[in-house]
Amino acid sequence: MPAAVYLYTGPEAGERNDAVLAVKQALKKRFGQVEEYLFYASETPAAEYMAVLENEPLFSDATCVVVKNADAVKKKDEVEVITSWIASSSAESSVLILVSDAVSIDSKIETAVPAKNKKVFWEMFEDRKLPWLKQFFSRNGYRIADGAAESVLELVENNTEALRQECSRFFLCFPPEHEISAEDVDAILAHNREESAFTLFAAAADGASPAEAVFGRTLEILQKIRLSKENSPVMIIAGLASCFRRLALWQKLEAAGTVDDFSLKTNGFASKKLRAQYGRAARVWTPGQTAAVLSVLAAADMEIRSGGSVLEDVLLQKMLYEVVVKKGAFCAEYEAAAL
């Protein structure tokens, strides 16, 4: 019996999360009580979460381990501990679900996962987004004007998970049967938008403004993130690193002359909004600077992990300065005057 392992990748977080939930529900239906664990590969060594699967559960009949950011598993020993478990495990009650926003992860792990248990969840095609959004409001007893729906798609990351989460705010603010207008969208979303590592990257990729002005804006966004529930510096850096790895892929496609519609879709750049964002970013950072920025992020991650929480904010601000103003060059001395 092959190991119970699943690999779900791609930018469409809503459908991807639904697939993870379906695996969990099937496991509960079969075994009853299930011990569930969630790990981030960018934060936790593979040996730690694989040990959970190798040990018998104490208080239930099955174990389900979900590992997000699975594309961060690159070290040889971590790849081996996962592939070895896949090759040797036959326990149907121990389930491993690998999840990633990226389209692919380490090739050895991908090869080890049975074909029927892996799927790439691509972003919705442009012609599906507006109908999906209108149907979502309709199912919940609301209507939304075309102009308002287009505004939502401009403001919210275009995956169904983010759209569901953000659009649910309207249901708390307006009675059923209300038609959501462009003014409503401006009041609920534009002025109360939650910031994240992805909006931080989008702001940093603004090539129309001077670098110092962009840096000021990114500092404002960073402060909002740090005051939110998603304030972990490690996760902020991981989110930015994911964006810059995608930028490196975009630049590689540009250099090869393969920025046609098919190539962009198969590499995770399906939406016009995403293409415009990474097109702007490619004009802000050269391929060499993108590689340098990834080194800056890795160094900041190590410094924050080893230095404790006292200097987290200072180190994050220094990192942003090196990314936005220095374009990936390290500061020999922290330029406090720039702040």
C-alpha positions in Angstrom: 0.0 0.0 0.0 1.6 3.4 -1.0 2.1 6.1 1.6 -0.8 8.5 2.2 0.9 11.6 0.9 -0.7 14.5 -1.1 0.9 17.4 -2.9 -1.2 20.5 -3.7 0.5 23.5 -5.3 -0.3 26.6 -7.2 -1.7 30.1 -6.5 -5.4 29.3 -6.3 -5.5 29.1 -2.5 -9.3 28.6 -2.2 -9.7 25.5 -4.3 -6.4 24.2 -2.9 -7.6 24.6 0.7 -10.9 22.8 -0.3 -8.8 19.9 -1.5 -6.9 19.7 1.8 -10.2 19.9 3.7 -11.6 17.0 1.6 -8.6 14.8 2.5 -9.1 15.6 6.2 -12.8 14.9 6.1 -12.3 11.5 4.3 -9.7 10.6 7.0 -12.2 11.5 9.8 -15.0 9.5 8.1 -12.8 6.5 8.0 -11.0 6.6 11.3 -13.0 8.8 13.5 -10.9 11.2 15.7 -7.8 12.5 13.9 -4.8 14.4 15.4 -4.2 17.4 13.1 -0.9 19.3 12.9 0.1 22.3 10.8 3.8 23.2 10.1 5.5 25.7 7.9 8.5 24.3 6.0 10.2 27.7 6.1 10.1 27.6 10.0 10.3 24.0 11.0 13.0 21.3 10.1 11.6 18.4 8.2 12.8 15.9 10.8 10.4 17.5 13.3 7.2 17.2 11.4 8.1 13.8 9.9 8.7 12.5 13.4 5.0 13.3 14.2 4.0 11.0 11.4 6.4 8.2 12.4 5.0 8.1 16.0 1.7 6.4 16.9 -1.0 9.0 17.9 -1.7 8.9 21.6 -5.3 10.0 21.7 -6.8 9.2 18.3 -6.7 6.6 15.5 -5.1 8.7 12.8 -2.7 11.6 12.2 -2.8 14.3 9.6 0.2 16.6 9.0 -0.1 19.6 6.7 3.1 21.3 5.7 2.8 24.7 4.1 5.5 26.5 2.1 6.7 23.1 0.9 8.7 24.7 -1.8 11.1 25.8 1.0 12.3 22.2 1.4 15.6 22.2 -0.5 18.3 20.8 1.8 19.4 17.3 0.8 18.8 15.8 4.3 15.3 17.3 4.5 14.3 16.0 1.0 15.7 12.5 2.0 13.7 12.3 5.3 10.5 13.1 3.4 11.1 10.8 0.4 12.3 8.0 2.7 9.0 8.1 4.6 7.0 8.1 1.4 8.9 5.1 0.2 8.6 3.1 3.4 5.2 4.1 4.9 2.2 2.0 4.3 0.0 3.2 7.2 -3.2 4.6 5.8 -3.8 6.4 9.1 -0.8 8.6 8.8 -1.3 11.3 6.2 1.1 14.0 4.9 -0.2 16.9 2.9 2.4 19.2 1.3 1.1 22.6 0.2 2.8 25.4 -1.7 1.8 28.7 -3.4 4.5 27.8 -6.0 3.7 25.7 -8.9 6.3 23.1 -8.1 8.6 21.9 -5.3 11.8 19.8 -5.1 11.7 17.3 -8.0 12.6 14.3 -5.9 9.6 14.9 -3.6 7.3 15.5 -6.5 8.4 12.2 -8.2 7.8 10.3 -4.9 4.2 11.5 -4.6 1.7 9.3 -6.6 0.3 11.1 -9.6 -3.3 10.7 -8.5 -2.4 12.5 -5.2 -1.0 15.7 -6.6 -2.5 18.6 -8.3 -1.6 22.2 -9.4 -4.3 24.7 -8.6 -4.0 27.4 -11.2 -5.4 30.9 -10.8 -8.8 31.4 -12.3 -8.9 32.6 -15.9 -9.9 36.2 -16.3 -13.3 35.3 -17.8 -14.2 33.2 -14.8 -13.5 35.8 -12.1 -16.4 38.1 -12.5 -19.0 35.3 -12.7 -17.5 33.6 -9.7 -17.6 36.8 -7.6 -21.2 37.5 -8.6 -22.3 33.9 -7.8 -20.5 34.1 -4.4 -22.6 37.2 -3.5 -25.8 35.6 -4.9 -25.3 32.4 -2.8 -25.1 34.6 0.3 -28.2 36.6 -0.5 -26.6 39.7 -2.0 -26.1 41.4 -5.3 -23.1 43.3 -6.6 -22.9 45.8 -9.4 -20.5 45.2 -12.3 -18.4 48.3 -11.4 -18.2 47.2 -7.8 -17.2 43.7 -8.7 -14.4 45.0 -10.9 -13.2 47.2 -8.0 -13.1 44.2 -5.7 -11.0 42.3 -8.2 -8.6 45.2 -8.4 -8.2 45.4 -4.6 -8.1 41.8 -3.5 -5.6 39.1 -4.4 -7.3 37.1 -7.1 -7.7 33.7 -5.5 -11.0 32.4 -4.1 -9.7 32.1 -0.5 -8.8 35.8 -0.4 -12.0 36.8 -2.2 -14.2 34.8 0.2 -12.5 36.3 3.3 -12.5 39.9 2.1 -16.0 39.8 0.6 -17.5 38.3 3.8 -17.0 41.7 5.4 -19.9 43.0 3.3 -22.3 40.5 4.9 -21.6 42.0 8.3 -22.1 45.5 7.2 -25.2 45.3 5.0 -28.6 43.5 5.2 -29.4 40.7 2.8 -30.7 41.7 -0.7 -28.5 44.8 -0.6 -26.7 45.5 -3.9 -23.0 46.2 -3.2 -22.0 49.4 -5.0 -18.6 50.9 -5.9 -19.0 53.3 -3.0 -19.5 50.3 -0.6 -16.4 48.7 -1.9 -14.4 51.9 -1.3 -15.8 52.2 2.2 -15.3 48.5 3.2 -12.3 47.3 1.3 -10.2 50.3 0.1 -10.1 52.0 3.4 -9.8 48.9 5.6 -7.7 46.6 3.5 -5.5 44.3 5.5 -1.9 44.5 4.6 0.4 41.4 4.0 3.8 40.5 2.7 2.2 40.5 -0.8 0.8 44.0 -0.6 4.2 45.0 0.8 5.9 43.6 -2.3 3.3 45.3 -4.5 4.1 48.7 -2.9 7.9 48.1 -3.1 7.5 47.3 -6.9 6.1 50.9 -7.5 8.6 52.1 -10.1 6.7 55.3 -10.8 7.8 57.0 -7.5 11.3 57.8 -6.1 12.8 55.0 -4.1 12.7 57.1 -0.9 9.0 57.7 -1.2 8.4 54.0 -1.9 10.5 53.1 1.1 8.3 55.4 3.3 5.2 53.7 2.0 6.6 50.2 2.7 7.5 51.2 6.2 3.8 52.2 6.8 2.6 48.9 5.5 5.2 47.0 7.6 3.9 48.8 10.7 0.3 47.8 9.9 1.3 44.2 9.4 3.2 44.2 12.7 0.1 45.4 14.5 -2.0 42.7 12.9 -2.5 39.1 13.8 -0.2 38.0 11.0 2.8 39.8 12.5 5.5 37.1 12.5 8.7 38.6 11.1 9.7 35.1 9.8 6.4 34.8 7.9 6.7 38.4 6.5 10.2 37.5 5.2 8.9 34.2 3.8 6.1 35.9 2.0 8.5 38.5 0.5 10.9 35.7 -0.5 8.1 33.9 -2.3 7.3 37.1 -4.3 11.0 37.6 -5.3 11.4 34.0 -6.3 8.4 34.5 -8.6 10.0 37.7 -9.9 13.2 35.7 -10.7 11.0 33.2 -12.6 9.3 36.1 -14.5 12.8 37.5 -15.4 13.9 34.1 -16.5 10.9 33.9 -18.9 11.6 37.4 -20.2 15.3 36.5 -20.8 14.2 33.4 -22.7 11.6 35.4 -24.7 8.8 33.1 -23.5 6.4 35.7 -22.1 3.6 34.4 -24.3 0.1 33.7 -22.8 0.6 29.9 -22.6 4.1 30.1 -20.9 2.8 32.7 -18.4 -0.2 30.7 -17.5 1.7 27.5 -17.0 4.2 29.3 -14.7 1.5 30.8 -12.5 1.0 34.2 -14.1 -2.6 33.8 -15.3 -4.2 37.1 -14.3 -3.6 40.5 -15.9 -3.2 42.0 -12.5 -0.3 39.6 -11.6 1.4 40.1 -15.0 1.2 43.9 -14.6 2.6 43.7 -11.1 5.6 41.5 -12.0 6.2 43.5 -15.2 6.6 46.6 -13.1 8.8 44.7 -10.6 11.1 43.5 -13.4 11.7 47.2 -14.2 12.5 48.0 -10.6 15.0 45.2 -10.0 17.4 43.6 -12.5 17.8 39.8 -12.4 21.1 40.3 -10.5 19.4 42.6 -8.0 16.6 40.1 -7.5 19.2 37.4 -6.6 20.8 39.9 -4.2 17.5 40.8 -2.6 16.9 37.1 -1.9 20.3 37.0 -0.1 19.2 40.1 1.9 16.0 38.3 2.9 17.8 35.1 3.9 20.3 37.1 6.0 17.6 39.0 7.7 15.8 35.8 8.5 18.9 34.3 10.1 19.6 37.5 12.0 16.1 37.7 13.4 15.9 34.0 14.4 19.2 34.3 16.3 18.8 37.7 17.8 15.5 37.4 19.6 12.5 39.8 19.5 14.2 43.0 20.9 15.6 44.2 17.5 13.0 42.6 15.2 11.4 45.9 14.0 14.8 47.6 13.5 16.1 44.6 11.5 12.9 44.5 9.4 13.2 48.2 8.6 16.9 47.7 7.7 16.0 44.8 5.4 13.3 46.9 3.6 15.9 49.7 3.1 18.3 47.3 1.5 15.5 45.9 -0.7 13.8 49.1 -1.8 16.6 51.8 -1.8 19.8 49.7 -2.0 18.2 47.2 -4.5 19.7 44.2 -2.8 23.0 45.8 -1.6 23.8 45.3 2.1 24.2 48.3 4.3 27.7 48.5 5.7 26.2 50.6 8.5 22.6 51.1 9.3 21.5 54.4 7.7 19.2 55.6 10.5 18.9 59.0 9.0 17.0 57.6 6.1 14.2 56.6 8.4 
